[in-house]
């Protein structure tokens, strides 16, 4: 998944944005195209097979870092391996398979992240789990060089207002049936100033209850955000935004695409600090950090 975090003096701000006025299907903001998502495994599947066309993501410079997407070149290859699963990207297509993952950790140690964070409960609490994070490696590389996720991104700007949506599919393995619950909506607000821009954010995590079955499961995470800015878009004096996060095991009704982001100069890359044997978060808002 595209998971980069914009840290503004301790404030996390959602700005994982696509080309203004378009979505990641290139159909002008999300309308018109039929939804034909890659198949999801039945809840509790013993094995997980993932496939589909892969798209490359390239990010622009500027305050609102905007990505564009293009089919991954057919003449290039990447290996994909994590948690004992193996696969490739070849001829522009992903092929990946995994059975029981090699590393499971107790959910009470924070192995799974959901909106609402410490207010989310797991029943039974002794459940062990892991979430799948697909890391890619180019020929000749000695370490991971890319981040692959099944996502939908939409963003638009009108005057001094903006709005958008980000949806991702998480693949989670649990060693027993478990009920995951956020009993009540959670709301938080943050205000901070960085490099002359004042940020005001309201974050809302909607209550949810989902049941994960022993084995592999699919969970969809959605962030809806809207707000406004003062001053020029290239260097606003203030940004005010509300983000609402929801969780569901149902199909999100959005066209998800396999998006590959490969790290280039100028962006923070935390790959060397992550224990990749544990997998990673099933979802986190797609943010950017500019050095």
C-alpha positions in Angstrom: 0.0 0.0 0.0 1.0 3.6 -0.5 1.8 4.5 3.1 3.9 7.6 3.6 3.3 9.9 6.5 3.3 13.6 6.6 4.4 14.5 10.1 3.8 18.2 10.9 5.4 18.9 14.3 3.6 15.8 15.6 0.4 16.2 13.7 -0.6 13.6 11.1 -2.3 15.2 8.1 -4.1 13.3 5.4 -2.8 14.4 2.0 -2.6 11.2 -0.1 -3.9 12.8 -3.3 -4.4 12.0 -6.9 -4.2 14.3 -9.9 -6.7 17.2 -9.3 -10.1 16.4 -10.7 -9.3 12.7 -11.5 -9.2 9.3 -9.8 -6.8 6.4 -10.2 -8.9 5.1 -13.1 -8.4 8.3 -15.1 -12.2 8.8 -15.4 -12.5 12.3 -14.1 -13.4 11.9 -10.4 -14.8 8.5 -10.0 -17.9 8.3 -12.2 -18.8 6.0 -15.0 -16.4 3.0 -14.8 -17.8 -0.4 -13.8 -16.3 -1.9 -10.7 -14.5 -5.2 -11.4 -12.2 -5.7 -8.5 -9.7 -8.6 -8.1 -11.4 -11.5 -6.4 -11.3 -11.7 -2.7 -10.8 -14.9 -0.8 -13.6 -16.4 1.2 -13.3 -15.5 4.9 -10.9 -18.0 6.6 -9.2 -19.2 3.5 -6.2 -21.4 4.2 -4.3 -20.0 1.2 -4.3 -16.5 -0.4 -3.6 -16.0 -4.1 -3.3 -12.4 -5.4 -3.2 -11.3 -9.1 -4.0 -8.5 -11.4 -2.6 -5.7 -13.5 -0.1 -3.5 -11.7 0.2 0.3 -12.1 3.2 2.5 -11.3 2.7 5.6 -9.1 4.8 8.7 -9.6 4.4 11.7 -7.3 4.7 15.4 -8.2 6.5 18.1 -6.3 4.6 20.8 -4.4 2.6 21.2 -1.3 -0.2 18.9 -2.6 1.9 16.0 -3.7 -0.2 14.5 -6.6 0.4 11.1 -8.1 -0.1 9.9 -11.6 -0.5 6.3 -12.6 0.5 4.2 -15.6 0.6 0.5 -16.4 3.7 -1.1 -15.1 6.1 -1.7 -18.0 5.7 -5.2 -19.5 9.4 -5.5 -20.1 10.3 -5.1 -16.4 10.1 -7.6 -13.6 10.0 -7.5 -9.8 10.0 -10.2 -7.1 7.5 -10.1 -4.4 8.1 -12.0 -1.1 7.0 -11.6 2.5 5.9 -13.8 5.4 6.8 -17.0 3.5 4.8 -16.1 0.4 6.4 -15.6 -3.0 5.5 -14.0 -6.3 6.5 -11.9 -9.2 5.4 -8.9 -11.3 6.0 -9.9 -14.9 4.4 -8.7 -18.2 2.7 -6.0 -16.1 0.8 -8.6 -14.0 1.1 -9.6 -10.3 1.1 -13.3 -9.3 1.6 -14.0 -5.5 0.6 -16.9 -3.3 0.9 -17.6 0.5 -0.3 -20.2 2.9 0.1 -20.0 6.6 2.4 -16.9 7.2 5.7 -17.4 8.9 5.2 -14.8 11.6 2.1 -14.4 13.9 2.1 -12.0 16.8 -0.5 -11.3 19.6 -3.1 -8.7 18.7 -2.7 -7.2 22.2 0.8 -6.1 21.1 -0.5 -3.9 18.4 0.1 -6.2 15.5 -3.1 -5.1 13.8 -4.0 -1.4 13.3 -7.6 -0.2 12.9 -9.1 3.3 13.0 -9.8 4.1 16.7 -6.4 2.5 17.6 -6.3 1.8 21.4 -10.1 1.8 21.7 -10.4 -1.2 19.3 -11.0 -4.5 21.1 -10.3 -8.1 20.0 -12.4 -11.1 21.3 -10.7 -13.3 22.1 -7.7 -11.1 23.1 -5.2 -14.0 22.9 -5.6 -14.1 19.1 -2.4 -14.0 17.1 -2.4 -12.4 13.7 -0.4 -10.7 10.9 -1.3 -8.3 8.1 0.1 -8.7 4.7 2.3 -5.9 3.3 3.7 -6.6 -0.2 7.2 -5.4 -0.7 8.9 -5.6 -4.1 12.5 -6.0 -5.2 14.0 -5.1 -8.5 16.6 -7.3 -10.2 20.0 -6.6 -8.7 18.7 -4.9 -5.6 19.8 -6.2 -2.2 16.8 -4.8 -0.3 13.1 -4.0 -0.9 12.6 -1.2 -3.4 8.8 -0.8 -3.6 5.5 -0.9 -1.9 2.5 -2.6 -3.5 -1.1 -2.1 -2.5 -4.7 -2.6 -3.8 -6.1 0.9 -3.6 -8.5 3.5 -5.0 -7.6 7.2 -4.7 -9.7 10.2 -5.8 -9.0 13.9 -5.2 -10.3 17.2 -6.6 -9.7 20.9 -6.0 -12.4 23.6 -6.6 -11.2 27.1 -5.8 -9.9 27.0 -2.3 -11.7 23.8 -1.3 -10.7 20.2 -1.8 -12.2 16.7 -1.3 -11.1 13.2 -1.8 -11.4 9.5 -1.0 -8.9 6.8 -0.3 -9.9 3.1 -0.1 -7.5 0.1 0.4 -7.9 -3.6 0.8 -6.1 -5.2 3.7 -5.3 -9.0 3.9 -5.2 -10.2 7.4 -4.4 -13.7 8.8 -5.7 -14.7 12.2 -5.1 -18.0 14.1 -8.7 -18.3 15.3 -12.1 -16.6 14.8 -12.0 -13.1 16.3 -14.5 -10.2 16.6 -12.9 -6.8 16.1 -14.9 -3.9 17.4 -14.8 -0.1 17.9 -17.8 0.4 20.1 -18.3 4.1 19.6 -17.2 6.8 17.2 -13.9 8.4 18.1 -13.2 12.1 17.3 -9.9 14.0 17.7 -8.7 17.4 16.6 -5.2 18.7 16.0 -3.8 22.2 15.3 -0.2 22.9 14.5 2.0 25.2 12.4 4.9 24.1 10.2 6.9 26.2 7.7 4.4 29.0 7.8 1.3 26.8 7.3 -1.2 26.3 10.0 -3.0 22.9 10.0 -6.4 22.3 11.6 -7.6 18.7 11.4 -10.6 16.8 12.7 -10.4 13.1 12.6 -13.4 10.8 13.0 -13.2 7.0 13.3 -16.6 5.4 12.8 -17.7 2.6 15.1 -17.6 -0.9 13.5 -17.8 -4.6 14.3 -16.3 -7.2 12.0 -15.7 -10.9 12.4 -12.5 -12.4 11.1 -12.4 -16.2 10.5 -9.4 -18.4 11.2 -7.2 -18.0 8.1 -7.0 -15.2 5.6 -9.5 -12.4 5.6 -10.2 -9.2 3.6 -10.9 -5.9 5.2 -11.5 -2.6 3.4 -10.5 0.7 4.9 -11.9 4.0 3.6 -11.0 7.6 4.3 -13.2 10.4 3.2 -11.7 13.9 3.5 -12.7 17.4 2.7 -11.4 20.8 3.6 -10.2 24.2 2.5 -7.0 26.2 2.3 -6.1 29.9 2.4 -3.5 31.4 0.2 -2.0 29.8 -3.0 -2.3 26.1 -3.4 1.5 25.9 -3.9 2.1 27.4 -0.5 -1.0 27.9 1.6 -1.0 29.8 4.9 -3.6 27.5 6.4 -5.3 24.1 5.8 -8.5 23.0 7.5 -9.7 19.4 7.0 -12.0 16.7 8.2 -11.2 13.1 7.7 -13.7 10.2 8.4 -12.4 6.6 8.5 -14.6 3.5 8.2 -13.9 -0.2 8.2 -15.9 -3.0 6.4 -15.4 -6.6 5.1 -17.8 -5.9 2.2 -16.8 -4.8 -1.3 -16.3 -1.0 -1.2 -17.9 -0.4 -4.6 -14.8 1.4 -5.8 -12.4 0.2 -8.6 -9.3 -1.0 -6.8 -6.0 -1.1 -8.6 -2.7 -2.7 -7.7 -0.5 0.4 -7.2 3.3 0.1 -7.0 5.3 2.9 -5.6 9.0 2.7 -5.9 11.1 5.0 -3.7 13.1 7.8 -5.2 15.2 10.6 -3.9 13.5 13.2 -1.7 11.0 11.0 0.1 11.4 9.5 3.5 11.8 5.7 3.3 11.4 3.8 6.5 12.0 0.4 5.0 15.3 -0.1 6.8 13.6 0.5 10.2 10.7 -2.0 9.7 10.8 -5.6 10.9 9.4 -6.9 7.6 9.1 -10.4 9.0 6.1 -9.2 10.9 4.3 -7.9 7.9 2.9 -4.4 8.6 -0.3 -2.4 9.2 -3.3 -3.5 7.1 -4.0 0.1 6.4 -2.9 3.6 7.1 -3.8 6.8 5.3 -1.6 7.5 2.3 0.6 10.5 3.3 3.7 12.1 2.0 6.8 13.4 3.7 9.0 15.9 1.9 12.6 16.3 3.2 
